[in-house]
Amino acid sequence: MKYLVVLIFLQLLIFYNCVLQAQWVQTNGPNGGEVNCLAVSGINIIAGTNGGVYLSTNNGTNWTQVNNGLTTTSVTSLAVSGTNVFAGTFGGGVFLSTNNGTNWTKVDNGLTNTNVLAFAVNGNNIFTGTDGGVFLSTNNGTSWTQLNNGLDYPTFVYCLTVSGANIFAGTGGDGVFLSTNNGSSWTQVNNGLTNTLIWSLTISGTNIFAGADVGIYLSTNNGTNWTQVNNGLTDTTVNVLTVSGTNIFAGTDRGVFLSPNNGTNWTQVNNGLTNTSVISLTVSGTNIFAGTFGTGVWRRPLSELTGVSKGVNDLPQEFTLFQNYPNPFNPNTVISYRLKGKGYVKLNVYDIKGDLIKVLVSETKEPGYYETEFNAKGLASGIYLYRIVVIGKGNIPVYSDMKKTVLLK
């Protein structure tokens, strides 16, 4: 009897530990700040606040303020391009760091509006949204050119995102604009938008999501049409959106919502989050981070949230190999894929000559969404290829795909 009691006690202890761990955890910093933006550079997590920039090199466990050279500390947006980190400020323009925030240099030649609200990176092109439209730099911020042809002026550009050759700009009252020519001209694409105050944009495959004052809109045809997708979304002021594979996360004034099925359903995932005013989100490795209004940064494992969403998450309807993130990268990047059926998965990395560099996955997997990390430490800068092959019943290949990535040191 004594041993039975001990066994029951241990089972209860394990159960309660699991329950306690299945929640958001507040990280040690930034100190009570308003975390306006978050970005990931390799293993580093960067937070932009009203008190400048903070850096964590250990998954958010500790944060260090890195403001050397930053003459304006109201940081409203961040972007990573290779080894360069850009910080947009309110009133101070753009700053560049080439050493993860240890030092900052002001780079705003040609930037006639210094209230920087958003960034997007497309290859060597850095786009920034301001309260006076869009600017482009093709030389790492050394100079900027205004690109407002077709934009209503003055236009508050709160968010930017890139899908292939298409660039989308979300504005403060004029809806969404699309450029198919690198920003040279813009076309308004608002059909179906009942609210034109757009706070956030994100891309998941061929789907574009827009967060507005009245919830979330989805376009499956590059903005030609939009459909509202608010089922389960109990707070419709959407401050920020981010994507991890097939999962869409929305940060609102009532916390974080998750949709695993392209916005068809949303589930609130706030367990442990005592401050629900979420104004920034990012994914780093196997964790999601939430920046809040007043209580710094919170962290939660993605695996917990995937578990929460199983009630509404249909199995994937297709095999997909996603573009790695970040890209370009140094030295770590995450490669994601989804499987619509059980199969033996081989995921390998090759150099540009086709020589095998690393085996990332070689095992049988159940249907679902998966992530794996590629560490390129010791490899030379350059273009690498990663290829997935899924082998089904009867040893027959059922899916294969290959994508390109750039290691930039």
Salt bridges, closest charged atoms under 4 A:
ASP108 OD2 - LYS106 NZ 3.70
GLU304 OE1 - ARG300 NE 2.85
GLU318 OE2 - ARG338 NH2 2.60
GLU363 OE2 - LYS365 NZ 3.75
GLU366 OE2 - LYS342 NZ 3.64
